[in-house]
Amino acid sequence: MAESKGHRDMDSTGSGPSDPRRWRALGVCLVAGFMTLLDVSIVNVALPSIKEGLHTPDSDLQWVLSGYALAFGLVLIPGGRLGDARGRRAVFMTGLALFTLASAACGAAQSSTWLVIARLIQGAAGGLLSPQISALIQQMFSGRERGRAFGMFGTVVGISTAVGPLLGGVLIQVAGATEGWRWVFYVNLPIGLVCLLLAHRLLPDTPCAGRVRPRDLDPFGVLLLGAGVLVLLLPFVQAQQWPGNGKWLLVVLALALLAAFVGWESRFARRGFQPVLNLQLFRYRSFWLGCLMILLYFAGFTSIFFITTLYLQAGLHYSALEAGLAITPFALGAGGSASIGGRLVHRFGRPLIAVGLTMVAVGLGLTAMAVHLVPGRGAGLAMAAPLLLAGLGSGLVIAPNQTLTLSEVPVRNAGTAGGTLQTSQRVGSAIGIAAVGSVFFSRLSRDGWPGAYDHGLIVSVAFVLAGLIVALADVAAGRRGRRHQEKAEATDQPRSET
């Protein structure tokens, strides 16, 4: 009973947290989030080992990598809605338990089909769990504490994505090339079990949660959204397997499905129901620009690791461990600057993110130059300093954007908003990996490994620069808004004096 009372003492609006266990609860959330996000990148260096161990065709290898991100992204928004309505702790624990079981199934896979299906389930479980983290941060913290908490979460996002290849390389090095890939998944089992026990004890209930009917979760809206995103991503994910230009007609169909989704959501809300995606959220400039910016950034950000590990392992014959070590400077930079970004975001706002995006673009450009100037096995060492710079910039992007994008969102919609934001990240990842990978492979036979890597990085930089343009547009709009406000206040003041 004491525990329940402690949870109830927390301000349901998220504006006055009082539970001293909130930092320990945050630790549980961050460990679980690290585990789910780690599986986005850790499999990169394991692909050659999986191919050897299961005799996996190239098309199935691509689905092992992109299927996880795809399922993750499709479940994020309904997962956030379910957490808001049914209780974030319960949904968090359900997603964590399913993720742990799916990890065991991945490690035990006896065929590539088995592995792909298990990865889809694992990704869906991650999508169920992940939006609860940002919603719980909104619920447990406020003010500067919330900025610090999101800063820590941003550190986890940056490090988990970047350190995945290194950790995967270590596991494969220790366990062997043929069966080492299994331990990339088995490592989740003890972590998942411990987190389950601690989550039950420490995580708070959701004050506004109650019983929900299936209709309240907007199943038709979920179906339309899932179909639209799936059809949109298919031609990108299958770009190498589906020759010809006919596949791009699916983009038109996807846009039609997404337009139908928007129309349905508006109608569903007018009838007095809670839609899976609250379109009112997009009235906040900070929210919709933040979602667009992070989609573009993740398209460039996550594709870096995909082509870099391919280039180092297949092109330069690095071991999985050596390839992971070569990417470590990015992880160190991202981890070091993410907490700083979380503390500075309230002082500098969106311009801080613009600085971070500029650093990432410059770092990636210098990485391409380093590979060109230092060919051969010395390329891994030559790219260390540029990747460090890019990592430092990345830490100033993810956490501050999370804070600013969700800053105006009511806490009751925190799960839905967090799910929408992370869907932007996952959709961006899938599109970026497919687009950059398509350029990379098309240039491979013509220009060799260094040339293909250069062209892939150019596409990654283009995505980052597009994100920078969005961030600068937000900065300019914010300044115009402040000038108008100051002018209005200056006009009202003489009237008041009169």
VOTOR-825406 format. One record per residue (C-alpha): residue number from 1; residue in three letters; x, y, z. Coordinates in Angstrom, 2 decimals, always signed. Layout:
BEGIN
PT  num  residuo        x        y        z
PT  NUM      ALA        X        Y        Z
...
REM end
This chain:
BEGIN
PT  num  residuo        x        y        z
PT    1      MET    +0.00    +0.00    +0.00
PT    2      ALA    +2.86    +2.38    +0.76
PT    3      GLU    +4.17    +1.96    -2.73
PT    4      SER    +0.80    +2.75    -4.29
PT    5      LYS    +0.44    +5.83    -2.13
PT    6      GLY    +3.89    +7.01    -3.20
PT    7      HIS    +2.86    +6.72    -6.81
PT    8      ARG    -0.38    +8.62    -6.20
PT    9      ASP    +1.53   +11.43    -4.52
PT   10      MET    +3.05   +12.29    -7.87
PT   11      ASP    +1.36   +15.23    -9.57
PT   12      SER    -0.84   +13.79   -12.30
PT   13      THR    -0.12   +16.75   -14.50
PT   14      GLY    +3.58   +16.09   -14.48
PT   15      SER    +4.28   +19.52   -13.05
PT   16      GLY    +5.26   +18.65    -9.51
PT   17      PRO    +6.97   +15.27    -9.07
PT   18      SER    +7.49   +14.29    -5.45
PT   19      ASP    +8.38   +10.59    -5.49
PT   20      PRO   +12.08   +10.24    -4.53
PT   21      ARG   +12.22    +6.97    -6.48
PT   22      ARG   +11.66    +8.73    -9.79
PT   23      TRP   +15.37    +8.69   -10.64
PT   24      ARG   +15.60    +4.95   -10.00
PT   25      ALA   +12.46    +4.47   -12.07
PT   26      LEU   +14.13    +6.49   -14.82
PT   27      GLY   +17.13    +4.15   -14.61
PT   28      VAL   +14.85    +1.16   -15.31
PT   29      CYS   +13.32    +2.97   -18.29
PT   30      LEU   +16.74    +3.88   -19.69
PT   31      VAL   +18.12    +0.34   -19.42
PT   32      ALA   +15.06    -1.09   -21.18
PT   33      GLY   +15.24    +1.65   -23.82
PT   34      PHE   +18.94    +0.98   -24.33
PT   35      MET   +18.20    -2.70   -24.94
PT   36      THR   +15.49    -2.08   -27.54
PT   37      LEU   +17.42    +0.64   -29.38
PT   38      LEU   +20.64    -1.38   -29.26
PT   39      ASP   +18.98    -4.04   -31.39
PT   40      VAL   +18.58    -1.49   -34.17
PT   41      SER   +22.34    -1.38   -34.77
PT   42      ILE   +23.95    -4.35   -33.03
PT   43      VAL   +22.81    -6.70   -35.80
PT   44      ASN   +24.78    -4.75   -38.44
PT   45      VAL   +28.11    -6.43   -37.64
PT   46      ALA   +26.37    -9.78   -37.10
PT   47      LEU   +25.00   -10.03   -40.66
PT   48      PRO   +28.04   -11.88   -42.08
PT   49      SER   +27.90   -14.28   -39.13
PT   50      ILE   +24.16   -14.86   -39.63
PT   51      LYS   +24.71   -15.44   -43.34
PT   52      GLU   +27.35   -18.08   -42.57
PT   53      GLY   +25.50   -19.72   -39.68
PT   54      LEU   +22.06   -19.99   -41.31
PT   55      HIS   +23.04   -19.84   -45.01
PT   56      THR   +20.77   -16.79   -45.28
PT   57      PRO   +20.03   -15.23   -48.70
PT   58      ASP   +20.74   -11.52   -49.08
PT   59      SER   +17.04   -10.60   -49.24
PT   60      ASP   +16.40   -12.22   -45.85
PT   61      LEU   +19.44   -10.47   -44.40
PT   62      GLN   +17.91    -7.15   -45.38
PT   63      TRP   +14.65    -8.05   -43.68
PT   64      VAL   +16.51    -9.07   -40.52
PT   65      LEU   +17.83    -5.50   -40.37
PT   66      SER   +14.95    -3.43   -41.74
PT   67      GLY   +12.05    -5.62   -40.59
PT   68      TYR   +12.88    -4.79   -36.98
PT   69      ALA   +12.80    -1.03   -37.65
PT   70      LEU    +9.63    -1.41   -39.72
PT   71      ALA    +7.68    -3.33   -37.04
PT   72      PHE    +9.07    -1.01   -34.37
PT   73      GLY    +7.77    +2.04   -36.22
PT   74      LEU    +4.32    +0.59   -36.97
PT   75      VAL    +3.55    -0.16   -33.32
PT   76      LEU    +4.91    +3.05   -31.76
PT   77      ILE    +1.82    +5.26   -32.12
PT   78      PRO    -0.80    +2.66   -31.08
PT   79      GLY    +1.60    +1.60   -28.33
PT   80      GLY    +1.75    +5.15   -27.02
PT   81      ARG    -2.04    +5.46   -27.21
PT   82      LEU    -2.49    +2.16   -25.36
PT   83      GLY    -0.12    +3.31   -22.61
PT   84      ASP    -1.99    +6.61   -22.18
PT   85      ALA    -5.33    +4.79   -21.95
PT   86      ARG    -4.52    +1.54   -20.17
PT   87      GLY    -1.55    +2.44   -17.97
PT   88      ARG    +2.09    +3.03   -18.90
PT   89      ARG    +3.59    +0.66   -16.35
PT   90      ALA    +1.41    -2.27   -17.49
PT   91      VAL    +2.12    -1.66   -21.19
PT   92      PHE    +5.83    -1.12   -20.47
PT   93      MET    +6.06    -4.48   -18.71
PT   94      THR    +4.05    -6.26   -21.42
PT   95      GLY    +6.34    -4.92   -24.14
PT   96      LEU    +9.46    -5.76   -22.12
PT   97      ALA    +8.32    -9.36   -21.48
PT   98      LEU    +7.47    -9.88   -25.16
PT   99      PHE   +10.78    -8.35   -26.24
PT  100      THR   +12.72   -10.69   -23.95
PT  101      LEU   +10.87   -13.77   -25.25
PT  102      ALA   +11.35   -12.68   -28.88
PT  103      SER   +15.08   -12.20   -28.23
PT  104      ALA   +15.27   -15.80   -27.03
PT  105      ALA   +13.43   -16.91   -30.20
PT  106      CYS   +15.88   -14.95   -32.38
PT  107      GLY   +18.88   -16.58   -30.69
PT  108      ALA   +17.38   -20.03   -31.11
PT  109      ALA   +16.49   -19.57   -34.81
PT  110      GLN   +17.13   -22.58   -37.04
PT  111      SER   +16.32   -20.91   -40.36
PT  112      SER   +16.33   -17.45   -41.86
PT  113      THR   +12.52   -17.40   -42.02
PT  114      TRP   +12.34   -18.20   -38.31
PT  115      LEU   +14.77   -15.38   -37.59
PT  116      VAL   +12.92   -12.81   -39.72
PT  117      ILE    +9.58   -13.61   -38.01
PT  118      ALA   +11.17   -13.42   -34.55
PT  119      ARG   +12.78   -10.10   -35.44
PT  120      LEU    +9.40    -8.70   -36.54
PT  121      ILE    +7.89    -9.71   -33.18
PT  122      GLN   +10.91    -8.28   -31.37
PT  123      GLY   +10.52    -4.98   -33.22
PT  124      ALA    +6.79    -4.81   -32.44
PT  125      ALA    +7.56    -5.39   -28.75
PT  126      GLY   +10.14    -2.61   -28.84
PT  127      GLY    +7.55    -0.32   -30.42
PT  128      LEU    +5.11    -1.16   -27.61
PT  129      LEU    +7.67    -0.41   -24.89
PT  130      SER    +9.51    +2.60   -26.25
PT  131      PRO    +6.80    +5.33   -26.19
PT  132      GLN    +6.12    +4.57   -22.54
PT  133      ILE    +9.61    +5.85   -21.70
PT  134      SER    +9.11    +9.40   -22.98
PT  135      ALA    +5.58    +9.43   -21.51
PT  136      LEU    +6.87    +8.33   -18.09
PT  137      ILE    +9.55   +11.04   -18.22
PT  138      GLN    +6.82   +13.59   -18.92
PT  139      GLN    +4.80   +12.18   -16.01
PT  140      MET    +7.61   +11.89   -13.45
PT  141      PHE    +9.59   +15.09   -14.13
PT  142      SER    +9.01   +18.75   -14.84
PT  143      GLY   +10.98   +21.91   -15.62
PT  144      ARG   +14.76   +21.57   -15.62
PT  145      GLU   +14.54   +18.05   -14.19
PT  146      ARG   +12.60   +17.02   -17.28
PT  147      GLY   +15.34   +18.50   -19.47
PT  148      ARG   +17.97   +16.53   -17.52
PT  149      ALA   +15.90   +13.33   -17.82
PT  150      PHE   +15.44   +13.75   -21.56
PT  151      GLY   +19.16   +14.53   -21.77
PT  152      MET   +19.92   +11.17   -20.16
PT  153      PHE   +17.46    +9.50   -22.53
PT  154      GLY   +19.16   +11.20   -25.47
PT  155      THR   +22.49    +9.86   -24.22
PT  156      VAL   +21.02    +6.37   -24.23
PT  157      VAL   +19.63    +6.83   -27.77
PT  158      GLY   +22.97    +8.07   -29.10
PT  159      ILE   +25.14    +5.51   -27.33
PT  160      SER   +22.88    +2.51   -27.96
PT  161      THR   +22.76    +3.17   -31.70
PT  162      ALA   +26.48    +3.83   -31.98
PT  163      VAL   +27.87    +1.23   -29.54
PT  164      GLY   +25.81    -1.61   -31.05
PT  165      PRO   +28.42    -2.56   -33.67
PT  166      LEU   +31.18    -2.60   -31.01
PT  167      LEU   +29.25    -4.78   -28.59
PT  168      GLY   +28.15    -7.09   -31.40
PT  169      GLY   +31.75    -7.37   -32.56
PT  170      VAL   +32.91    -8.34   -29.05
PT  171      LEU   +30.23   -11.02   -28.71
PT  172      ILE   +31.00   -12.51   -32.11
PT  173      GLN   +34.75   -12.41   -31.42
PT  174      VAL   +34.28   -14.33   -28.14
PT  175      ALA   +31.64   -16.83   -29.31
PT  176      GLY   +32.96   -17.44   -32.83
PT  177      ALA   +31.89   -16.38   -36.29
PT  178      THR   +29.47   -19.26   -36.90
PT  179      GLU   +27.39   -19.16   -33.71
PT  180      GLY   +28.43   -15.80   -32.23
PT  181      TRP   +25.46   -14.01   -33.75
PT  182      ARG   +23.12   -15.91   -31.39
PT  183      TRP   +24.62   -14.14   -28.38
PT  184      VAL   +23.75   -10.78   -29.93
PT  185      PHE   +20.17   -11.74   -29.01
PT  186      TYR   +20.74   -13.88   -25.91
PT  187      VAL   +22.43   -10.96   -24.14
PT  188      ASN   +18.97    -9.40   -23.78
PT  189      LEU   +17.61   -12.21   -21.59
PT  190      PRO   +19.20   -11.43   -18.19
PT  191      ILE   +18.77    -7.68   -18.74
PT  192      GLY   +15.10    -8.10   -19.61
PT  193      LEU   +14.33   -10.28   -16.59
PT  194      VAL   +15.99    -7.89   -14.12
PT  195      CYS   +14.22    -4.88   -15.67
PT  196      LEU   +10.85    -6.64   -15.38
PT  197      LEU   +11.27    -7.12   -11.64
PT  198      LEU   +12.41    -3.54   -11.07
PT  199      ALA    +9.70    -2.07   -13.33
PT  200      HIS    +6.96    -3.74   -11.29
PT  201      ARG    +8.41    -2.23    -8.11
PT  202      LEU    +9.44    +1.27    -9.20
PT  203      LEU    +7.40    +2.54   -12.14
PT  204      PRO    +4.37    +4.74   -11.34
PT  205      ASP    +0.83    +4.08   -12.42
PT  206      THR    -0.88    +6.34   -14.93
PT  207      PRO    -3.37    +8.54   -13.04
PT  208      CYS    -5.81    +8.88   -15.95
PT  209      ALA    -5.69    +5.20   -16.98
PT  210      GLY    -8.76    +2.98   -16.87
PT  211      ARG   -10.59    +0.30   -18.79
PT  212      VAL   -10.69    +0.72   -22.55
PT  213      ARG   -12.82    -0.88   -25.23
PT  214      PRO   -11.19    -2.03   -28.48
PT  215      ARG   -13.05    +0.75   -30.31
PT  216      ASP   -11.39    +3.31   -28.02
PT  217      LEU    -8.00    +2.29   -29.47
PT  218      ASP    -9.14    +3.22   -33.00
PT  219      PRO    -8.32    -0.13   -34.67
PT  220      PHE    -9.32    +1.04   -38.16
PT  221      GLY    -7.06    +4.06   -37.81
PT  222      VAL    -4.22    +1.76   -36.74
PT  223      LEU    -4.88    -0.45   -39.78
PT  224      LEU    -4.84    +2.51   -42.19
PT  225      LEU    -1.68    +3.95   -40.67
PT  226      GLY    +0.09    +0.58   -40.66
PT  227      ALA    -0.86    -0.12   -44.27
PT  228      GLY    +0.22    +3.35   -45.38
PT  229      VAL    +3.63    +3.19   -43.70
PT  230      LEU    +4.21    -0.40   -44.85
PT  231      VAL    +3.39    +0.36   -48.48
PT  232      LEU    +5.53    +3.53   -48.33
PT  233      LEU    +8.57    +1.65   -47.04
PT  234      LEU    +8.31    -1.49   -49.20
PT  235      PRO    +9.84    -0.02   -52.40
PT  236      PHE   +12.73    +1.38   -50.34
PT  237      VAL   +13.34    -1.80   -48.34
PT  238      GLN   +13.04    -4.02   -51.43
PT  239      ALA   +14.87    -1.68   -53.82
PT  240      GLN   +17.56    -4.26   -54.61
PT  241      GLN   +15.16    -7.22   -54.88
PT  242      TRP   +12.52    -5.55   -57.10
PT  243      PRO   +14.08    -4.36   -60.38
PT  244      GLY   +12.41    -1.76   -62.54
PT  245      ASN   +10.60    +1.47   -61.71
PT  246      GLY    +7.12    +0.01   -61.29
PT  247      LYS    +7.68    -0.44   -57.55
PT  248      TRP    +7.64    +3.35   -57.05
PT  249      LEU    +3.92    +3.39   -57.90
PT  250      LEU    +3.49    +2.03   -54.36
PT  251      VAL    +4.48    +5.47   -53.08
PT  252      VAL    +1.34    +6.92   -54.71
PT  253      LEU    -0.77    +4.20   -53.08
PT  254      ALA    +0.92    +4.90   -49.74
PT  255      LEU    +0.12    +8.61   -49.96
PT  256      ALA    -3.52    +7.75   -50.72
PT  257      LEU    -3.68    +5.44   -47.68
PT  258      LEU    -2.10    +8.08   -45.43
PT  259      ALA    -4.53   +10.71   -46.73
PT  260      ALA    -7.39    +8.32   -45.93
PT  261      PHE    -5.88    +7.88   -42.46
PT  262      VAL    -5.86   +11.64   -41.84
PT  263      GLY    -9.46   +11.91   -43.03
PT  264      TRP   -10.57    +9.03   -40.81
PT  265      GLU    -8.79   +10.46   -37.76
PT  266      SER   -10.50   +13.84   -38.20
PT  267      ARG   -13.90   +12.18   -38.54
PT  268      PHE   -13.25    +9.83   -35.60
PT  269      ALA   -12.32   +12.78   -33.34
PT  270      ARG   -15.40   +14.79   -34.42
PT  271      ARG   -17.58   +11.88   -33.30
PT  272      GLY   -16.22   +12.24   -29.79
PT  273      PHE   -13.70    +9.37   -29.78
PT  274      GLN    -9.99    +9.50   -29.04
PT  275      PRO    -8.09    +8.85   -32.34
PT  276      VAL    -4.84    +6.89   -32.38
PT  277      LEU    -3.08   +10.02   -33.63
PT  278      ASN    -4.31   +13.27   -32.19
PT  279      LEU    -4.07   +15.62   -35.16
PT  280      GLN    -4.43   +18.57   -32.78
PT  281      LEU    -0.80   +17.94   -31.79
PT  282      PHE    +0.31   +19.17   -35.21
PT  283      ARG    -1.03   +22.62   -34.40
PT  284      TYR    +2.05   +23.06   -32.25
PT  285      ARG    +4.86   +24.29   -34.50
PT  286      SER    +7.48   +22.82   -32.16
PT  287      PHE    +5.89   +19.38   -32.48
PT  288      TRP    +5.43   +18.98   -36.22
PT  289      LEU    +8.74   +20.62   -37.13
PT  290      GLY   +10.52   +18.49   -34.53
PT  291      CYS    +9.01   +15.31   -35.99
PT  292      LEU    +9.99   +16.29   -39.55
PT  293      MET   +13.51   +17.29   -38.55
PT  294      ILE   +14.20   +14.08   -36.64
PT  295      LEU   +12.84   +11.94   -39.51
PT  296      LEU   +15.37   +13.50   -41.87
PT  297      TYR   +18.17   +13.33   -39.32
PT  298      PHE   +17.64    +9.64   -38.53
PT  299      ALA   +17.58    +8.88   -42.26
PT  300      GLY   +21.16   +10.16   -42.41
PT  301      PHE   +22.23    +9.16   -38.89
PT  302      THR   +21.42    +5.44   -38.79
PT  303      SER   +22.42    +4.75   -42.40
PT  304      ILE   +26.00    +5.73   -41.50
PT  305      PHE   +26.50    +2.58   -39.44
PT  306      PHE   +24.93    +0.34   -42.08
PT  307      ILE   +27.32    +1.32   -44.88
PT  308      THR   +30.34    +1.86   -42.61
PT  309      THR   +30.24    -1.67   -41.18
PT  310      LEU   +29.69    -3.10   -44.67
PT  311      TYR   +32.62    -1.12   -46.04
PT  312      LEU   +34.97    -2.04   -43.21
PT  313      GLN   +34.08    -5.74   -43.00
PT  314      ALA   +33.44    -6.66   -46.64
PT  315      GLY   +35.57    -4.01   -48.32
PT  316      LEU   +38.60    -3.78   -46.02
PT  317      HIS   +38.27    -7.24   -44.40
PT  318      TYR   +38.05    -5.93   -40.85
PT  319      SER   +36.81    -8.38   -38.23
PT  320      ALA   +33.47    -7.64   -36.57
PT  321      LEU   +35.34    -6.37   -33.50
PT  322      GLU   +37.64    -4.13   -35.54
PT  323      ALA   +34.67    -2.67   -37.41
PT  324      GLY   +32.90    -1.97   -34.13
PT  325      LEU   +35.98    -0.28   -32.68
PT  326      ALA   +36.27    +1.96   -35.75
PT  327      ILE   +32.79    +3.38   -35.08
PT  328      THR   +33.35    +3.83   -31.34
PT  329      PRO   +34.48    +7.50   -31.63
PT  330      PHE   +30.98    +8.41   -32.78
PT  331      ALA   +29.51    +6.67   -29.72
PT  332      LEU   +31.92    +8.45   -27.37
PT  333      GLY   +31.12   +11.84   -28.89
PT  334      ALA   +27.36   +11.27   -28.81
PT  335      GLY   +27.41   +10.04   -25.23
PT  336      GLY   +29.61   +12.88   -24.04
PT  337      SER   +27.56   +15.69   -25.54
PT  338      ALA   +24.00   +14.36   -25.09
PT  339      SER   +23.85   +15.14   -21.38
PT  340      ILE   +25.31   +18.60   -22.09
PT  341      GLY   +22.65   +19.16   -24.74
PT  342      GLY   +19.93   +18.20   -22.25
PT  343      ARG   +21.19   +20.85   -19.81
PT  344      LEU   +21.64   +23.60   -22.42
PT  345      VAL   +18.41   +23.17   -24.37
PT  346      HIS   +16.35   +25.46   -22.11
PT  347      ARG   +18.96   +28.20   -22.55
PT  348      PHE   +19.58   +28.05   -26.29
PT  349      GLY   +16.54   +26.24   -27.73
PT  350      ARG   +16.40   +25.18   -31.39
PT  351      PRO   +19.65   +27.00   -32.40
PT  352      LEU   +21.52   +24.40   -30.31
PT  353      ILE   +20.09   +21.67   -32.55
PT  354      ALA   +21.10   +23.61   -35.68
PT  355      VAL   +24.68   +23.75   -34.36
PT  356      GLY   +24.60   +19.99   -33.72
PT  357      LEU   +23.30   +19.22   -37.22
PT  358      THR   +26.04   +21.38   -38.73
PT  359      MET   +28.68   +19.47   -36.76
PT  360      VAL   +27.26   +16.14   -37.95
PT  361      ALA   +27.23   +17.24   -41.61
PT  362      VAL   +30.80   +18.54   -41.40
PT  363      GLY   +31.97   +15.40   -39.57
PT  364      LEU   +30.45   +13.09   -42.19
PT  365      GLY   +31.92   +15.16   -45.02
PT  366      LEU   +35.37   +14.90   -43.43
PT  367      THR   +34.83   +11.15   -42.97
PT  368      ALA   +34.26   +10.74   -46.71
PT  369      MET   +37.39   +12.82   -47.36
PT  370      ALA   +39.43   +10.72   -44.91
PT  371      VAL   +38.45    +7.47   -46.64
PT  372      HIS   +39.41    +9.01   -49.98
PT  373      LEU   +42.78   +10.32   -48.75
PT  374      VAL   +43.74    +7.23   -46.69
PT  375      PRO   +42.65    +4.16   -48.67
PT  376      GLY   +43.13    +0.61   -47.42
PT  377      ARG   +43.08    -0.65   -43.85
PT  378      GLY   +44.26    +2.68   -42.51
PT  379      ALA   +40.84    +4.17   -43.31
PT  380      GLY   +39.38    +3.04   -39.99
PT  381      LEU   +41.92    +5.10   -38.05
PT  382      ALA   +41.65    +8.07   -40.43
PT  383      MET   +37.88    +8.35   -39.92
PT  384      ALA   +38.15    +8.38   -36.10
PT  385      ALA   +38.42   +12.17   -35.61
PT  386      PRO   +35.67   +13.08   -38.14
PT  387      LEU   +33.32   +10.49   -36.61
PT  388      LEU   +34.06   +11.93   -33.16
PT  389      LEU   +33.03   +15.38   -34.40
PT  390      ALA   +29.85   +13.96   -35.94
PT  391      GLY   +29.09   +12.14   -32.68
PT  392      LEU   +29.53   +15.32   -30.63
PT  393      GLY   +27.04   +17.01   -32.94
PT  394      SER   +24.60   +14.11   -32.71
PT  395      GLY   +24.45   +14.46   -28.94
PT  396      LEU   +23.26   +18.04   -29.39
PT  397      VAL   +20.42   +16.95   -31.68
PT  398      ILE   +18.49   +13.97   -30.29
PT  399      ALA   +17.91   +14.87   -26.61
PT  400      PRO   +17.29   +18.61   -27.14
PT  401      ASN   +14.87   +17.86   -29.99
PT  402      GLN   +12.99   +15.40   -27.76
PT  403      THR   +12.61   +18.09   -25.09
PT  404      LEU   +11.57   +20.89   -27.46
PT  405      THR    +9.24   +18.76   -29.60
PT  406      LEU    +7.26   +17.54   -26.58
PT  407      SER    +7.48   +20.77   -24.57
PT  408      GLU    +3.99   +22.03   -25.47
PT  409      VAL    +2.27   +18.62   -25.49
PT  410      PRO    -0.23   +18.00   -22.65
PT  411      VAL    +0.91   +15.17   -20.36
PT  412      ARG    -2.31   +13.23   -21.02
PT  413      ASN    -1.17   +12.90   -24.66
PT  414      ALA    +2.49   +12.28   -23.83
PT  415      GLY    +2.48    +8.63   -24.90
PT  416      THR    +0.80    +9.35   -28.24
PT  417      ALA    +3.13   +12.28   -28.91
PT  418      GLY    +6.22   +10.29   -27.91
PT  419      GLY    +5.12    +7.43   -30.14
PT  420      THR    +4.60    +9.79   -33.06
PT  421      LEU    +8.04   +11.32   -32.55
PT  422      GLN    +9.74    +7.94   -32.41
PT  423      THR    +7.76    +6.72   -35.42
PT  424      SER    +9.39    +9.59   -37.29
PT  425      GLN   +12.77    +8.26   -36.16
PT  426      ARG   +12.07    +4.67   -37.21
PT  427      VAL   +10.49    +5.61   -40.55
PT  428      GLY   +13.49    +7.85   -41.20
PT  429      SER   +15.85    +4.99   -40.32
PT  430      ALA   +14.17    +2.56   -42.71
PT  431      ILE   +14.05    +5.05   -45.58
PT  432      GLY   +17.64    +6.19   -44.97
PT  433      ILE   +19.07    +2.66   -44.84
PT  434      ALA   +17.22    +1.73   -48.02
PT  435      ALA   +18.08    +4.93   -49.93
PT  436      VAL   +21.73    +5.07   -48.86
PT  437      GLY   +22.12    +1.32   -49.31
PT  438      SER   +20.65    +1.53   -52.81
PT  439      VAL   +23.21    +4.17   -53.83
PT  440      PHE   +25.99    +2.24   -52.09
PT  441      PHE   +25.29    -1.05   -53.88
PT  442      SER   +24.66    +0.56   -57.26
PT  443      ARG   +28.09    +2.25   -57.10
PT  444      LEU   +29.94    -0.79   -55.77
PT  445      SER   +30.55    -2.56   -59.07
PT  446      ARG   +31.44    +0.71   -60.82
PT  447      ASP   +33.58    +2.56   -58.25
PT  448      GLY   +34.72    -0.13   -55.80
PT  449      TRP   +34.30    -0.05   -52.03
PT  450      PRO   +35.83    +3.43   -51.33
PT  451      GLY   +33.83    +5.08   -54.10
PT  452      ALA   +30.60    +3.37   -53.04
PT  453      TYR   +31.21    +4.46   -49.45
PT  454      ASP   +31.85    +8.06   -50.54
PT  455      HIS   +28.59    +8.20   -52.50
PT  456      GLY   +26.64    +6.61   -49.64
PT  457      LEU   +27.97    +9.21   -47.22
PT  458      ILE   +26.98   +11.99   -49.61
PT  459      VAL   +23.37   +10.81   -49.45
PT  460      SER   +23.60   +10.59   -45.64
PT  461      VAL   +24.90   +14.17   -45.48
PT  462      ALA   +22.07   +15.30   -47.78
PT  463      PHE   +19.51   +13.94   -45.30
PT  464      VAL   +21.27   +15.70   -42.40
PT  465      LEU   +21.40   +18.99   -44.33
PT  466      ALA   +17.67   +18.71   -45.07
PT  467      GLY   +17.10   +18.34   -41.32
PT  468      LEU   +19.26   +21.41   -40.76
PT  469      ILE   +17.09   +23.44   -43.14
PT  470      VAL   +13.99   +22.43   -41.12
PT  471      ALA   +15.71   +23.39   -37.85
PT  472      LEU   +16.73   +26.78   -39.26
PT  473      ALA   +13.17   +27.38   -40.48
PT  474      ASP   +11.95   +26.72   -36.92
PT  475      VAL   +14.55   +29.15   -35.52
PT  476      ALA   +13.46   +31.85   -37.99
PT  477      ALA    +9.76   +31.29   -37.24
PT  478      GLY   +10.45   +31.52   -33.51
PT  479      ARG   +12.28   +34.83   -33.90
PT  480      ARG    +9.47   +36.26   -36.02
PT  481      GLY    +6.98   +35.21   -33.37
PT  482      ARG    +8.98   +36.89   -30.60
PT  483      ARG    +9.30   +40.12   -32.62
PT  484      HIS    +5.53   +40.20   -33.22
PT  485      GLN    +4.90   +39.58   -29.53
PT  486      GLU    +7.30   +42.35   -28.48
PT  487      LYS    +5.70   +44.74   -30.98
PT  488      ALA    +2.22   +43.89   -29.69
PT  489      GLU    +3.33   +44.43   -26.08
PT  490      ALA    +4.94   +47.75   -27.01
PT  491      THR    +1.68   +48.85   -28.68
PT  492      ASP    -0.47   +47.81   -25.71
PT  493      GLN    +1.72   +49.51   -23.10
PT  494      PRO    +0.98   +53.16   -24.10
PT  495      ARG    -2.75   +52.33   -24.21
PT  496      SER    -2.58   +50.98   -20.69
PT  497      GLU    -0.76   +54.11   -19.49
PT  498      THR    -3.38   +56.28   -21.16
REM end
